[in-house]
Amino acid sequence: MPAMCHPIRTTGLRSLPALVVLFVGATLAGCSGGDFGRTRADMRNDDMHRWIGAEATASIGLRSSQFQLTENERQLRDLAYPLIEPPRSRPAWKSVFGNYQPLPSPWRQKVVFDRTMYGRTLIDEPHRSHTSRYQQLIEDVRNDITRFEPFFASAGRVIELDHKRNASLRMVSELSPREKADAVARMEENTLIVQWVQQCLEQRISSYRWALERLVIQAPDGIAADADRLIGELAALTANAPIAAQPVIGRAITVKG
């Protein structure tokens, strides 16, 4: 009996390579932000927070320095970012999977600071109990207190070295206008970063107090006293910051709201 020979259908197979290419392309595109949406490895580099100084100077019409960052200046920017980013400004899933974005400086922002945003986010988020909301508030305040000393210790070192830099400008031989401009611009950057953090700390304290007041009237709890004590500690630290950066633009930053 002759063997039954059925021709192989190749129409679908011809389109298979195209489908594979489309699938692989879509997969790679989905990973452009890193595995599972995390910040890409090439975004995490030594100068990933360099933009903070450039944003601060550009926002008031000044040019940023072209000098490379020193180790102390790099550390200053790294320590500034967690204090600049508003607390609980991202949903939990974005905190896990990464949503790193530059932030506008206070000199560029046109909208008046909203001290209620943190509290409304804290209260509206699903929690097992009101006690957990108090605990989250306490954790956020404690994190700021923990970050306070390292940042201002770093700022102290940078500002002290900038004083020496400024004094040395008169003694450098054959100092070009470009070199002097970059040196001055870097000192302005560093000062503006310290001012930026100081304002953010004041805003956080105002937000924390508003949130605590709403928690107390909605769900009174003895743990509120612990939160109030920590907020007072952060306020005292901020009011007596070891570094008093002189305003670059001739006026101090004020917090409205």
QUIQUICOR-V277212 format. One record per pair of residues at least 6 apart in sequence whose ideal C-beta (glycine too) atoms are under 6 Angstrom apart, sorted by the first residue. I is the first residue (numbers start at 0). J is the second residue. D is the distance in whole Angstrom. If there is no record, write none. Layout:
# QUIQUICOR-V277212
i=I j=J d=D
i=I j=J d=D
This chain:
# QUIQUICOR-V277212
i=33 j=39 d=4
i=35 j=96 d=6
i=36 j=96 d=4
i=37 j=96 d=6
i=37 j=97 d=4
i=38 j=97 d=4
i=38 j=99 d=5
i=48 j=76 d=4
i=48 j=77 d=5
i=48 j=80 d=5
i=50 j=101 d=5
i=51 j=76 d=5
i=51 j=79 d=6
i=51 j=192 d=6
i=52 j=188 d=3
i=53 j=63 d=4
i=54 j=104 d=5
i=55 j=104 d=5
i=55 j=191 d=4
i=55 j=195 d=6
i=56 j=63 d=5
i=56 j=187 d=6
i=56 j=188 d=5
i=58 j=104 d=4
i=58 j=106 d=4
i=58 j=107 d=4
i=59 j=106 d=5
i=59 j=248 d=5
i=61 j=187 d=6
i=62 j=184 d=6
i=63 j=184 d=6
i=64 j=181 d=5
i=64 j=184 d=4
i=64 j=185 d=4
i=65 j=181 d=5
i=66 j=181 d=5
i=66 j=185 d=5
i=71 j=156 d=5
i=71 j=157 d=5
i=72 j=157 d=6
i=74 j=153 d=5
i=75 j=153 d=5
i=75 j=157 d=5
i=78 j=149 d=6
i=78 j=150 d=4
i=78 j=153 d=5
i=79 j=192 d=5
i=79 j=196 d=5
i=81 j=146 d=6
i=82 j=146 d=6
i=82 j=196 d=5
i=82 j=199 d=5
i=83 j=102 d=6
i=83 j=199 d=5
i=86 j=117 d=6
i=86 j=139 d=5
i=87 j=117 d=6
i=87 j=120 d=5
i=89 j=98 d=6
i=105 j=198 d=5
i=111 j=255 d=5
i=111 j=256 d=6
i=112 j=202 d=6
i=112 j=255 d=6
i=112 j=256 d=4
i=114 j=205 d=4
i=114 j=206 d=5
i=114 j=209 d=5
i=114 j=256 d=5
i=115 j=209 d=6
i=117 j=206 d=4
i=117 j=210 d=6
i=118 j=209 d=5
i=118 j=210 d=3
i=118 j=213 d=5
i=121 j=132 d=6
i=121 j=210 d=5
i=126 j=132 d=5
i=129 j=218 d=3
i=130 j=220 d=6
i=132 j=214 d=6
i=133 j=220 d=6
i=133 j=222 d=5
i=133 j=226 d=6
i=136 j=210 d=6
i=136 j=226 d=5
i=137 j=226 d=5
i=140 j=207 d=6
i=140 j=229 d=4
i=140 j=230 d=6
i=140 j=233 d=6
i=143 j=233 d=6
i=144 j=233 d=5
i=147 j=236 d=5
i=151 j=241 d=5
i=151 j=242 d=5
i=154 j=193 d=5
i=154 j=242 d=5
i=155 j=242 d=6
i=157 j=189 d=5
i=161 j=186 d=5
i=161 j=189 d=6
i=187 j=247 d=5
i=190 j=244 d=5
i=190 j=247 d=5
i=191 j=247 d=6
i=193 j=242 d=6
i=193 j=244 d=4
i=194 j=244 d=5
i=194 j=252 d=5
i=198 j=252 d=5
i=198 j=254 d=6
i=200 j=237 d=5
i=201 j=254 d=5
i=202 j=254 d=6
i=204 j=233 d=6
i=204 j=234 d=5
i=207 j=230 d=5
i=208 j=230 d=6
i=211 j=226 d=5
i=215 j=223 d=5
